[in-house]
Amino acid sequence: MKKLVLGVVGAASFSIFANVGVFNGSGQTPIAEKTDAIQMVEEEVVMTPRKAQGPVTTACENLDPMDYRCTFLLRNLKSTPVELQVGFPLDLEPYRMSSKSAEDVEELVALFNFTARRGNEKFQVRFVPYDKEKHFSKLFLWTMKFAPNEEQTLVISYTMEGYLGLDSTYRANSRESRDDVDTDSLLTTLFDVGIGEAHIYVTGTATCWAGEIEKATFKYYSQEFESYLAKRGAYDETDEDRKNRLAALSKKGANMLLLLKPDIRMVRNWSPTPEKWMRKDDGNGRFHYEMTFAPFRPSKGDSIQLRYVAPPMPTEPDEVAIIDESVRKISKAKGDQAKQYLRDAKDVVLEFYGIKTDNPRIAPFVRSQCWSGQDRSDKLSPALRKRLEK
């Protein structure tokens, strides 16, 4: 697992994709500003994740991409012509680029497959690494002109890789659950870390437009992608990685990170939570998930987070020894107290596999986990169950 830890360091920042906004300035450091002239009337964002071109390894290679198609209906509220510079930041993380000339724009457009269109007209864009306040990065900019009271439909398409690395197993938007659980507790220390994959779309940047957004629809076409994740697991393990992981498991002193392995299926940890998305039938066994807001009133910093997490769980009876050893090391408890801690930890694993334990001590923690309440198709072998119930 050494490679995973090193890979996580390199991928520790989420790729966070922002909404279209208004940016003033003609140089390399434009500044985001609010307009009172142009309203974003409607917004539709279609998100389609795809399988990476190659194996998704613990070195964070070949990350799974997401295709975005964003359609915005914009309206000039003024009875006079309006011209403004529009920008679309692809990220909220620092971005470094070479000091080459604007010739790099074509390469960057191709890299992100970025297009901004109005009907059949394709806008000529320029690129800056970040805005003046350094709130946004990977920023494409172009000019739009509106006739008096004119409405225009702007369509933006692009592709971005997601994130792969360590992530919390707490349920998204679960502040109440966190308040109920001691974040320094043994269970949190043992289980509140997983291998996470995520794509995040920031909606809060839409606040720069005049008025409010009358309607916003978000569509997520994840059917094929989730089938692929179910087969792949948390990541693609090479023969060498598997050999090294199994060797590490056999050594004394193994820790919970060694249970972060591709045998565990990823579970949804969406924000808004999965139950707030409506499943829509597309016919012929096809479907997608959708949310609609009318009106849509995002706050600064709001986002849609499509995350999947694989928690550290044993899949073989011998791996329960890692939990035993971890409990002893972390709790430093002895006697009956040590037995109770170990019982609680094993009961969490049973709950993960869908076995109800009626253990009141672990109930708040279980409720706080992203896997709680989700249909578990993982198979709990009789031998593993016997070891856990021992």
ABEGO torsion letter per residue (X at the ends): XAAAAAAAAAAABBBBBBBBBBBBEABABBBBBBBAABBBABBBBBBBBBBBABBBBAAGBGBBBBBBBBBBBBBBABABBBBBBBBBBABABBBBBBABBAAAAAAAAAAAGBBBBBEABBBBBBBBABBAAGABBGBBBBBBBBBBGBBBBBBBBBBBBBBBEBBBABBBGBAAAAAABBAABAAAAAABBBBBBBBBBBAAAAAABBEBBABBBBBBBAAAAAAAAAAAEABBBBAAAAAAAAAAAABBGBBAAAABBAABBBBBBBOBBAAABBBBBAEGGBBBBBBBBOBBBBBBGBBBBBBBBBBBBBABAAAAAAAAAAAAAAAGBBEAAAAAAAAAAAAAAAAAAGBBAGBAAAAAAAAABAABGBBBABBBBAAAAAAAAX
